[in-house]
């Protein structure tokens, strides 16, 4: 005889139907880049909003390519070349597709097969660096390869995403979106430093409008940009966050606060973002989520905007397949430091106070002007 299971629990009442909402017109875009460039704004907390991009650097690539074509520095049919860890490569390939230009990418070892296939179908040619144990070696190899290409093909135009200020131009449009969508109040922007153009371009444009904006930048250990090059984090080749060579597009005087975050902490932020908010995003976004959560708790009256540069697809195996190993984000705290000689992994924070120059730096790899 089957055991008596009793009456099933009563189902919760169905939610009341939502009132009808007038349909908003949906734009028909001339090219996919117009649809991809704008982020989704997602509230993560009372005073935290995420700007979640599919590929954030579409703003930079479109703005730069349009400016170069208008000025005559490049012409239709010319080949644009640059080095990239992934999302800029895709953005540049799409901009070239839109404007009738050829594209050649010197790809980081971190560019996966899915990304490479997209680039090749879009018409880009790709030279990828071999597996590397460090951010420094990967970037230095790419720099040397770009120099070799330019020596062989002087008709190529090097986009110099790390150095040419033309990459700031596109982010003024993003600033306009932020200004229209978020309350006109004090704002803290939290994002990876990387090339400097995304956080720098956004914050410069917002500050010019008169809005009080703090800029909180994030770096990996091993980056020369804000003086952590004496450390190594072999598990983290997060080339979109830091650099082994000085980037001229990083304007140190724009940054109020710096956080240095290791791979394990960035992973905790990325896994926590998916677990708590169902947002699948990359390691730089995970690091920004971790940092913004801590910053927002210190200043609950101020709105914090998290920059989510890309989706999590290229980190599926290295990060999300290992989700059971992820640290509990809520238990993590940074070490406060007053000078770079106090810097220590796994997470340190320092008030940079908009100083114009870093306190220490690495030896630059030889670049082309």
N, C-alpha and C positions, 0 to 999 in steps of 0.2 A: 504494500500500500504506500502510495506516495506520501511523503511528509506534508503536513499542513503548513502552507507558506503564509497564510493570513492574507488580508486584503492588500493590494498594492497601494503604495503611498499616493495620495492625491497629487495630480499634476499641478504645477504652478499655474496661476491664471494667465491666460494669454494677454500679451500687452495690447493696450488700446491702439486701434489703427491711427497712424499718423495723419494729421490733416494734410490735404493735398497741397503741394508746393508747386508754384509756377515754374515750368521748365525754363532753365537758363539756356541761351543760345550756345551751342558748341562750335568753336571756331574750326574752320577747315584750313589746315596749314599747307603752305606751298612746299614745304620740305620737312622731313622728320626732325631735323635739328630744331625747328621752331617748337615742336611738341615736346622734345626732350629737355630743352634748356631750363624750363621753369620747374622749380621744386614743388613737392607736396609739403605743406606746412602741417605738422602733427603736434598736438599738445602732449607733452610727456609728464607735465605736472603743473601746479598752479602758476609757477613762474618760469617754466621751461618749455620752449617750443623747438622742435626739430625741423630744419629745412632739409628734406630728404630728396636727394637728386638720384636720377638714374646714372647720369654722367655729368658731373658739375662743370668739367672743363670745356663743355660745349660753349659756355659763355666766353671763356678765354679764347678758344680757337676761332669762333665766329667773329668776335670783336677784332682779333689780330688780323685775320685774313681780309676782312673788309677794309680795315685801315691800310693794309699793305697794298691792296688793289687800288684803292682810291688815290694813294700817294704815288703810285707807279713803281714802288719798290719791287713788286712782283707783277707778272703779266699772266693772263690765262694760258694754260698749257705748261707752265713752268713746274718744276718739281720742288716741293717743299720737303725738307728733311729735318728730323729732330729725334732726340733721345727721349724715351718715356718708360715708365714702369707700368703703364696700362691705360688709365682713363684718358690721359691727354692724347695718347696715340689714337684711340678710337674717335675722340672729338676732332682731332686734326684730319683724320681720314674722312670723316663725315663732312667737314667744312670743305675739303678739297673736292669731294664728290659733288657738293652743291655748286661750287663755283668753277668747275672745269679745270682743276689743277691736279697735278700728279703728286703722290705722297710716298715718301720713303721713311720707314721707322727703324731706328736702332733701338731694339727692345731689351728691357731688363730681363734677367733670368726669371723674374716673377710673372712674366706674361704667360698665361696658360694657353692650352691648345684651343679653347673656345674663343678667347680673345684674338688669338693669331688667325684663326679661320675667318672671323668677322673682318679683320683688317684686309686679308687677302681677297675676300669676295668683294670688298669695297674698292679694290683696285690698288691698294697699297702694296709696296714691296717691303719685306721685313728681313732685317738681319738681327738675330737674337743672340745675346751673350750666353756663354755656357754657364752651368750651375756654379754658384759662388757661395762662399762661406761668410761674406760680409758685404754690407752696404757700400763700403769704401771701394772694394775691389770691383763690384758690379758697376758702379758709376764711373770709375776711372777707365774701365774697359770701354764703356760706351763713349766717353769723351774722346778717347784715342781713335775709336772707329769713325766717329763723325769727322774728325780732322782728316783722316785718311780719305774719306769719301769726298770731302770738299777739295782736297788737293787733286783728286782724279777728275772731279766733275765741278768745275768752277761755276757752271750755270745753275747748280743747285742753290736754293735759298735756305739757309739755316734759320729755323724759326726762333731758336734761342729762348725757349720758354723760361729758362732759368735766369735770363739776363736782360731780355729786351722788354722795356716798359710798355710796349704796345699791348702786352697781355693784360694790363690793368684795365684797358678800355671797356671790355665786355661786362665787367662786374658793376659798372655804374647802373646798368639796366636792372641787375639783381637788387641793388640798393633801392631803386625806385619801387620794386615789388615789395620789399620789406617795409619801406616807409608807408605804403598804402595798406598793407595787411595787418601790421602790428600797431598797437596803441602808441601814440606819440609821447613816450615816457623814457626814462633812463633805461639804457639797454647795455647788456654785456654780450659780446659775440665770442663764442668759444669754437675754435677750430684748429686743425693742423696747420703748422707754418708752411711746410713744403717749399714751393717756389716763392712764396710770399704774395703772389698776385691775387689769390682768391680772398683771403682774409684782409689783406692790405687794400685791394681795390674796393671791396665792400665797405670797409670802415672809413677809408678816405672819403668816399662819396657821401656816407651818412653824416660824417662830421662836418663836411662842407655845408650841409643843409642846416647846421646849427644844433643837431641832436647830440646830447651827451652820450658818448659810447665808450665803454671799456673794451679792450681787445685782449683776450686770453689766448695765448698761443701754446701749441703742444708740439713737443719734440721727442724723438726716440733717443735712447742712449747710443752714442757713436756718431752723432751729427756735429759738424763743425759750426753750424749756423749760430747756435747760442752756447758754444763752448763745452760740449759733452764728448768730444772726440777721443778722450783718453779711455772711455769705457767701450765695452763690446757687449752686444746682445745677439749672439749668433743665431738665435731662433727667429729673430725679427729682421727681415729685409723689408722694411716699411718705407720704400723709397718715396712715397708720396707725402711723407711726414717730415723727413729730415734729409741731410745731405752730407756726403764726404768731401764736397768741394764748396767754396763760398759761392752763394747765389746773389748776384747783384740786384735781383728783384725783391729780395728781402730788405725791407726798410725797418730796421730795428727800432727806430724812434716811434713807430706806430703802436708798439706792444706795451701793455700795462703790466701783465703778469705772464710768467712762463711756467709750464708744467713739463717735466720730463717723465715719460711713462714707458715701462718695459713691455715686452710682448705679452707676458702673462696678464698684466693689468689691462692692456688693450683688449685682449681676448675676453677677460671678465666683463668688460663694458659691452662688447659686441654680442656675446651670448646673453647677457642680462637684458639688452635692448630687445632682442628677439623674444626672450622668455616673458618679459614683463609687458611689452608693448606690441608684439607681433611684427616688429620692423626688422627686416633682413638687410643688414648693411655691413660695410667693410670695416677693417681694423681701425682706420683713422676715425671713423664715426664712432666706433666702440670706445676709443680713447677719449674722444670729445664728450661722449655721453657720461663716462666715468667722471671726468673733470667737471663737467657742468653740474652734475648732481651734487658734488661737494661744494662748488662755488655757490650754487643756488641755495643750499642749506645755510650758508654763512650770511647771505644777503636776500632774505625772502621777499623783500619789498621791491626788488629789481627784476626785470624781465631778462631771461637768458635765452639767447638764440644759438642752437647747436648746429654746426655745419656738417651735414651728412653727405660726403662727396660722391659715394657710389654704393652700389648694391653689394651684397655679400657673396656673390657667385664665385668670384675667383679665390675666396677663402673657404670654400665649402669643405675641402679636405684638411687644410692646415688648422682650421679653427672650429668650424661648426660640427664636423664629424667627431671632434674631441670634446664636445660640450660637457661630458661628465667630469672632465678634468678642470673645468673653469672655476676660478675662485669666486667666492661670494662677494659681489660688488659692494654690498652694504657694509661689509666688514673692513674695507680697505681705506686707508688714510695716507695722505702724503707727508713727507718730511719737509718741514719749513726750513729754508736756508736763506742766508743773507748775502752770500757770495758764492761764486762758482767753485771755489776750492772746498766748499762744504757739500757739493753735489754728490749724491749717492743713489744707486738703484735701490729699490725698484720704482719708486715714485717720489719725486721731489718737486717743490714749488718755490718760486722766488718772485718777489716784486721787481719787475724790470724797470718800471717807472719811466718808460718812453725814452730811454737813453739812446743816443744816436749810434753808438758803436758797441759791439760785443766786447767783453772783458778779455777774452782770449779766443784764439781761432786756430784752425789747422793750416797746414801748408797747401795752398791751392794746386789742383791739377792744372797743367798747362791748357789754356783755353784759346780759342780763336776769337779774334775781335770781331 
